[in-house]
């Protein structure tokens, strides 16, 4: 089974949704046969690099609300994050453009480090309040994920490196009609939109697994049931045979 996850590294519900999916998979007995692949999606492709404006200010300006209203909204999201063991530090978050972070993730994928760098980027932004638009920060995170720092910097400094990979993901999302993330696609057949409850993921995974791996159906060739010699529930039936 393959689960593709479209997400952005500055999307709080993407991190929450990722954790809920992971908790659902932990309950699935065949989790070792499930492949999870992350796909790029920029919530705001035109976002500027971090310039000192905190997340409360950015949210207030974007939606025409007061700073206090934005702070309360973020607090509500933080409570949802806490319910799955995540600690969001909204006061110090640094809103920024994530295109370079997505390019880094694509490079990490070629090195077998996609899962590690995805987790580190999300944790760095939401908990450690790091600037994901800063190439030095990205290179440090790559190094902590087991990637070569010098090679990573060469990739990041080349603005064309892995850019096409990011754009392909975004183009596919557009074909699917994705307008928000997280967005989960299971076996290119079923979709789950948003950070749904864990039970939703559990039910979806089980449904797809049963469809892809149906229980074998046997055709009974036993013939006349009255001649079956069998034992059930602690008793044995003697065939009634008249010859």
N, C-alpha and C positions, 0 to 999 in steps of 0.2 A: 504494500500500500504506500502511496506517495501523497504527502500533504505539502502543498506549496503555500507559502505565507507571504503576502504582500504587506509591507510595513515600512514605517519611517522611524529613524532613531530619536526623533524629538516628539514622537506621538505617545502620550502616556498610556492610552488604551492598547497600543501595540505591545508594550511591555507587560501590561496586565493580561492581555489575551495570550501572549506567549506563555506566561506562567500557568494560566488555566489549561492551555493545551497540554503542557508538560505534566500537570497533575492528572489530567485525564489519561494520558498515555501511561502514567505510572500505575494506573488501575487496570490497564489492558494487558492480558496475559501474553499477547503476541506482539508486544511493543518492539521487540528486537527485529521484527519484520516490517516496521514502519519507517519510511524515509521522510525526513522533514527538510524541505529546501526553502530558503528565504529569498524573497524577490524584492527588488527595489521599487520604492514609491516615495516621491517627494510631495509632502503636503503643500509646500509652497516653493516651487522651483525658482521663483524670483526673490526668495528671501535673501536679505543681506547678511553678511558676516556679522558676528556679535560686535555690537558697538556700545555696550554698557547698559542697554535697556533690559530690565529684568522681565521675567515672564508675566508678572502681574500687569506691568505697564503695557507689554505687547498685547496681552489678551484684552485689556480694557480698550485700547485703541482700535483693535480689530473688530470688536463687537459693540463698540459704543457704550460701554458700561463704566462704572466708577472703579477705582483701584480696589476699594473694599469689596465690591461685588465680584471682581475678578479673583481676589484673594479667597473669598468664600467658595467660589466655584472650584478653585484649585484644591482647597481643603477637602471638598467632597471627593474629588478624584483621588486625593492622597489616602483617604479612608478606604476606598476600593483597593488601592495598591497594597495597603497594609493587610487587607484580608487575605492576600496571597503571599504574604511575607516580604513585600517590597517596601523600602523606605524612600519616599520622594522628598527631595529638598527643594521645594519650589522657590523659596526666598533667594537662593543663589544660582538658580538655573540660568544658563546663558543661551538664549534663542539665537540660532544661526542657520546658515545654509548647510544642507547635509549632502550635497552632491559628492564632495570629496570623500566623505565617510562611506557613501554607497560604493564609490570606486574602490576604496580600500577593502570593503567586504567582498567585492568581486575578485580582487587579487587574492584575498585570503582563501577564497573558495578553490582557486587553482592549487593552493598549497595544502588543501585538506583541513583548513582552519576556519571554515565558515561559521560553524556553530559557536566556536570559542570567541571569535571577534564580534559576532552579533551580540552575544551576552555582554561582553566587555564594553562595547559602545553604548548600549542601553544603560548599563550600570554607571558608566562614567558620566553620562549626561544627567540622569535622573537622581542619582544618589551622591556622586562625587562632585557634581556641578562643574564638570570640565567642558571646555570649549571645543566642540567637535568640528569647528570650522578652522581650527589651528592645525597646520600640518605637523608641527612638532608634537603636539598632543596625540594626534592620530598615529604617528610613528612610535611613540612611547607605548600606546595601547597595543599596537601590532607586535612590538617586541615582547610585551607581557603575555601575548597569546602564542608566542613561540615562532614568530616570523622574524626574518632578518631585518633589522632596523634600517641599515644602509640601503638595502634593496627596496624596502618599502618607501623610503624617502624618494628614491629615483622614480618609482611609480607615481607617487603623489605629485611630484614636481612636473611630471609630464601630463598635462591637462587632457590629453587624448587617450591616455592609458585607461582601458576598461570603461571608457565613457559609453561606447556603443553597447556594452553589456547592460549598463544601467538603463539606457534608452530602450533597449529591446524589452526589458521587463515592464517598463512603463507603457510601452506600446501594446503589449499583451493585456495589461490591466485595462487599457482603454477599450480594447476589443471586447473584453468581458463586461464592460460597462461599470467598472469599479470607480466610484467617486469618493470613497472613504476607506480608511484602514483602521484596524487590521482586517484583512480579507483572506479567507482560507479556502483553498480549492483541494478537494480530495479526489484523487485519481482522475482529474480533469472531467469530473462528472457531477460532483456536488459542491456547493458553496456554502460557507458560513460567513456572515458579515458581522463584524464587530467583536468586542471582547465578551462573548456570550458566557453564561454560567458553565461551570465544569461539566454539569450533567448533560448539557447540550453537546459538548464535544464527545463525551463518553458514548452517548446514544448514536451520534453520527458515525463514529469510528466502528462501533459494533455493527451498525446497519451495513456499512460498506464492506466490512470484513465478511459478514455472512453472505452477502450477495456475491462476493468474489470467491468465497470458499464454502459453497453450500454443502450440507451434510449429504453423504451418498444415499441414493434411493435405490432400494433393492426390489426386484420383481419376484414375487412369491410363486414358486413352482411346486409347492408342496402337494397340490391337488386337493382331494376331499379332506376337509378339516376334521371329520369324524375319525379319520384313521391316523391322526397325529399322536404319536406317543411323546408326551412332553410333561415337564414338571414346572409348575408355577406356584408361587406363594406357599411353598412348603408341602404341596400335595402333588401327586402324580396321577395323570389320567391314563387309564388302560384303553387302548383302541378297541372299539366295538366292531369286530370284523366278522362278517357272515360269509362263509365260503360254501 
